[in-house]
Amino acid sequence: MPLFDSVIHAFGTAGTGGFGIKSTSIAGYTPYCQWVITIFMLLFSINFNLYYLLLIRKFKAVIKSTELWFFIGLVLVCTTIITLNIRSMYTTWAETLRISSFQVASIISTTGYSTANFNTWPGLSKAILMLLMITGGCAGSTAGGLKQSRVVILCKTIYRELKKMIHPRSVRAVSMEDKRVDEQTVSGVTTYFAFYAFCLLIIFVLLSFEPFDLETNLTATMACFNNVGPGLGGVGPIGSFADYSGFSKILLSFAMLLGRL
């Protein structure tokens, strides 16, 4: 990769901003470059506090990180499913794994780079990418989205409430990394998620006045609100937001700012 290109893409990867200089994004570069960017998109999606713990040699604290293992597991599971799902579309297993790994890393880190037109992928693969748009990276990273720590707490809270329905008199606490999560934090996460869903819904409804299909408008909302970049349909990796009206562009600009707040 030329020096200028490498500097641009290094900043685009480190900040998970996804800014590039080619209309084909990363597809025009070698497989080696694609793997390097894949790895570093994931590294910049991890909580930076863990890197600090590594520097001061607190390795056990890093290993015990629930958010880290949840993030790694989610990446591995999603990459495996997508690889199997799109295998018939590409020549070799190596190419399929490289493309699926890159797109999973790009979407979950909310970087937004692309090496393939995932608009043409099967519905299952596209549904997984939509899910990753929502979850985003870890807390304390440069990634956007809901953040993995909140997803973990939400999942554990739902599990606790289901258990309480079966055993009403039981007392169960939500724990994170072997520590009890206080009820104020749990309440804050659930309130945050409710506000997140409410904002997403309002933006989507306002955007639905545009004469585009449901997939385009919904993923445009999700992509902007979670600071991902590309969506599906008309705003996919080979599309753009250019066809939206001035009002919708202002709305989506506001959605990007609101998503970062």
C-alpha positions in Angstrom: 0.0 0.0 0.0 1.4 3.5 -0.9 2.6 5.6 2.0 -0.3 8.2 1.7 -2.9 5.4 1.5 -1.4 3.6 4.5 -1.5 6.8 6.6 -5.1 7.5 5.7 -6.3 4.0 6.4 -4.3 3.8 9.6 -6.2 6.8 11.0 -9.5 5.4 9.5 -8.9 2.1 11.2 -7.6 3.4 14.6 -10.5 5.8 14.9 -12.9 3.2 13.5 -14.0 6.1 11.2 -13.7 4.2 8.0 -12.5 7.1 5.9 -10.9 5.9 2.6 -9.8 7.4 -0.7 -11.1 4.9 -3.2 -14.7 4.2 -4.3 -14.0 0.4 -3.8 -13.0 1.0 -0.2 -10.5 -1.7 0.8 -11.4 -4.1 -2.0 -8.7 -2.8 -4.3 -5.9 -3.7 -1.9 -4.1 -7.0 -1.4 -5.4 -9.8 0.9 -2.5 -9.0 3.3 -3.6 -5.4 3.7 -7.2 -6.6 4.2 -6.1 -8.9 7.0 -4.0 -6.2 8.7 -7.0 -3.8 8.7 -9.3 -6.6 9.9 -7.1 -7.4 12.9 -6.6 -3.7 13.9 -10.3 -2.9 13.5 -11.0 -5.6 16.1 -8.1 -4.4 18.4 -9.5 -0.9 18.4 -12.9 -2.2 19.3 -11.6 -3.6 22.6 -11.8 -1.6 25.8 -8.6 0.5 26.1 -8.5 -0.1 29.8 -7.5 -3.7 29.1 -4.5 -2.5 27.2 -3.5 -0.4 30.3 -3.9 -3.5 32.4 -1.6 -5.4 30.1 1.0 -2.7 30.4 1.0 -2.8 34.2 1.0 -6.7 33.9 -2.4 -7.4 35.5 -3.0 -10.2 33.1 -5.6 -12.0 35.3 -7.8 -9.0 35.2 -7.7 -9.0 31.4 -8.5 -12.7 31.3 -11.5 -12.3 33.6 -13.0 -9.6 31.4 -16.6 -10.8 30.6 -17.0 -8.1 28.0 -13.8 -9.2 26.2 -14.8 -12.9 26.0 -18.3 -12.0 25.0 -16.9 -9.8 22.2 -14.5 -12.5 21.0 -17.2 -15.1 21.1 -19.6 -13.0 19.1 -17.0 -12.2 16.5 -16.0 -15.9 16.1 -19.6 -17.2 16.0 -20.8 -14.5 13.5 -17.7 -15.0 11.3 -18.3 -18.8 11.2 -22.0 -18.5 10.4 -21.4 -16.0 7.6 -18.5 -18.0 6.2 -20.6 -21.1 5.9 -23.6 -19.1 4.6 -21.7 -17.4 1.7 -19.2 -20.2 0.9 -20.9 -20.9 -2.5 -20.5 -17.3 -3.6 -16.7 -17.3 -3.6 -13.9 -19.5 -5.0 -12.0 -20.8 -2.0 -12.5 -21.2 1.7 -9.6 -18.8 2.4 -11.2 -16.0 0.3 -14.6 -16.6 1.9 -13.1 -16.5 5.4 -11.1 -13.3 4.7 -14.2 -11.5 3.3 -16.5 -12.6 6.1 -13.9 -11.8 8.8 -13.4 -8.3 7.3 -17.0 -7.5 7.1 -17.8 -8.7 10.6 -14.8 -6.7 12.0 -15.9 -3.7 10.0 -19.5 -3.7 11.1 -19.0 -4.6 14.8 -16.2 -2.0 15.1 -18.5 0.5 13.3 -15.6 1.3 11.0 -17.6 0.8 7.8 -14.9 -0.3 5.4 -15.9 -3.0 2.8 -14.2 -5.5 0.6 -17.4 -7.0 -0.9 -20.9 -6.1 -1.8 -22.7 -7.7 1.1 -26.0 -6.5 -0.3 -25.9 -9.6 -2.5 -25.4 -12.0 0.5 -28.1 -14.3 1.8 -30.7 -13.0 4.3 -29.1 -14.7 7.2 -25.7 -13.0 6.7 -27.3 -9.6 6.3 -29.4 -10.1 9.4 -26.2 -10.9 11.4 -24.6 -7.7 10.1 -27.6 -5.7 11.1 -27.4 -7.2 14.6 -23.7 -6.3 14.8 -24.6 -2.7 13.8 -26.5 -2.5 17.0 -24.1 -4.2 19.4 -21.0 -2.3 18.3 -17.7 -2.6 20.0 -16.6 -2.6 23.7 -17.1 0.2 26.1 -14.0 2.4 26.3 -13.1 1.8 22.7 -13.3 4.1 19.6 -16.2 2.0 18.3 -19.9 3.1 18.3 -23.1 1.1 18.8 -24.8 0.0 22.0 -21.5 -1.4 23.4 -20.8 -4.9 24.5 -20.9 -4.3 28.2 -24.4 -3.0 28.0 -25.5 -5.9 25.9 -24.0 -8.3 28.5 -25.8 -6.5 31.3 -29.1 -6.5 29.3 -28.9 -10.2 28.6 -28.1 -11.0 32.2 -31.0 -8.8 33.4 -33.4 -10.5 31.1 -32.2 -13.9 32.3 -32.7 -12.8 35.9 -36.2 -11.5 35.3 -37.2 -14.8 33.6 -35.8 -16.7 36.6 -37.8 -14.5 38.9 -41.0 -15.3 36.9 -40.4 -19.0 37.6 -39.2 -18.5 41.2 -40.9 -15.3 42.4 -39.3 -15.4 45.9 -35.7 -15.9 44.6 -33.2 -13.0 45.0 -30.7 -12.9 42.1 -28.1 -10.2 41.4 -26.6 -9.3 38.1 -22.9 -9.8 38.1 -20.1 -8.6 35.8 -16.6 -10.0 36.0 -17.3 -11.6 39.4 -18.6 -8.4 40.8 -22.2 -7.5 41.6 -23.7 -4.8 39.4 -25.8 -2.5 41.6 -29.4 -1.9 40.8 -28.8 1.7 39.8 -26.4 0.6 37.1 -28.8 -2.0 35.9 -31.6 0.5 35.8 -29.4 3.0 34.0 -28.6 0.4 31.3 -32.2 -0.5 30.7 -33.2 3.1 30.6 -30.4 3.8 28.1 -31.5 1.0 25.9 -35.2 2.2 26.0 -34.0 5.7 25.0 -31.8 4.2 22.3 -34.7 2.2 20.8 -37.0 5.2 21.0 -34.6 7.5 19.1 -34.0 4.8 16.5 -37.7 4.4 16.0 -38.4 8.1 15.7 -35.6 8.6 13.2 -36.8 5.6 11.2 -40.4 6.8 11.0 -39.3 10.3 9.9 -37.0 8.8 7.3 -39.9 6.6 6.0 -41.4 9.5 4.2 -38.7 8.9 1.6 -39.8 6.7 -1.4 -37.3 3.9 -0.6 -37.8 0.4 0.6 -37.9 -0.7 4.2 -34.5 -2.3 4.2 -32.9 0.9 2.9 -34.5 3.3 5.3 -34.1 1.0 8.4 -30.4 0.3 7.8 -29.8 3.9 6.9 -31.1 4.8 10.3 -29.1 2.1 12.0 -25.9 2.9 10.1 -26.0 6.6 11.0 -27.3 6.3 14.6 -24.6 3.7 15.3 -22.0 5.5 13.3 -21.3 2.5 11.1 -21.4 4.0 7.6 -22.8 1.6 5.0 -26.2 0.0 5.4 -28.1 -2.3 3.1 -30.3 -1.8 0.0 -29.8 1.6 -1.5 -27.2 2.7 1.1 -25.2 -0.5 0.9 -21.4 -0.7 0.3 -21.7 0.3 -3.4 -24.5 2.8 -2.8 -24.7 6.1 -1.0 -27.0 8.5 0.8 -27.0 11.0 -2.1 -30.5 10.2 -3.2 -32.1 11.3 0.1 -33.7 14.7 0.4 -32.1 17.7 2.1 -34.4 17.2 5.2 -33.4 13.5 5.5 -29.7 14.3 5.2 -30.0 16.8 8.0 -32.0 14.2 10.0 -29.3 11.6 9.4 -26.6 14.1 10.3 -28.4 14.7 13.6 -28.7 10.9 14.1 -24.9 10.5 13.7 -24.2 13.2 16.3 -26.9 11.9 18.6 -25.4 8.4 18.3 -22.0 9.6 19.5 -23.6 11.4 22.5 
